[in-house]
Amino acid sequence: MAFGGFGDQGRQRPTAEINMIPLIDVMLVLLVIFIVTAPLLTHAVRVDLPQASSAPAPADPQAIDVSIDAQGQTFWNAEPVTEEELAARLAAAAQHQPQPELRLRADGAVAYRKVALVMAAAASAGLERIGFVTTPKRETP
């Protein structure tokens, strides 16, 4: 605030200072609002979910396991097959209703080209359900 001096002789001069009190009041009100509302934003809705026991999903007898080992050999349900036999079996499996699921297991060392060829053969045969089988990572203690 500006205070009068000895040379003023009663004249009022405008002050060039900013009044900070209203700004401080607004900031304090905003601070209180944020303090009150912050815990509400992180509050989760409590839901009591029903308890049910479930059995593992039954094995699908219609599923077909196609495996590719590290050398690139293809297996149909653990039986070695050639590319021609694989194509014929995939075409026959595509005719079943409902269509079986093709579970593709591939060794990590096999070239992607071999996996892509098996997938293309399954797609051209008309199979629509293709799944990839992997092993879960083991957690180290």
Secondary structure by P-SEA (a helix, b strand, c coil): ccccccccccbbbbbccccaaaaaaaaaaaaaaaaaacccccbbbbbbbbbbbbccccccccbbbbbbccccccccccccccaaaaaaaaaaaaacccbbbbbbbbcccccaaaaaaaaaaaaaacccbbbbbbbcccccc
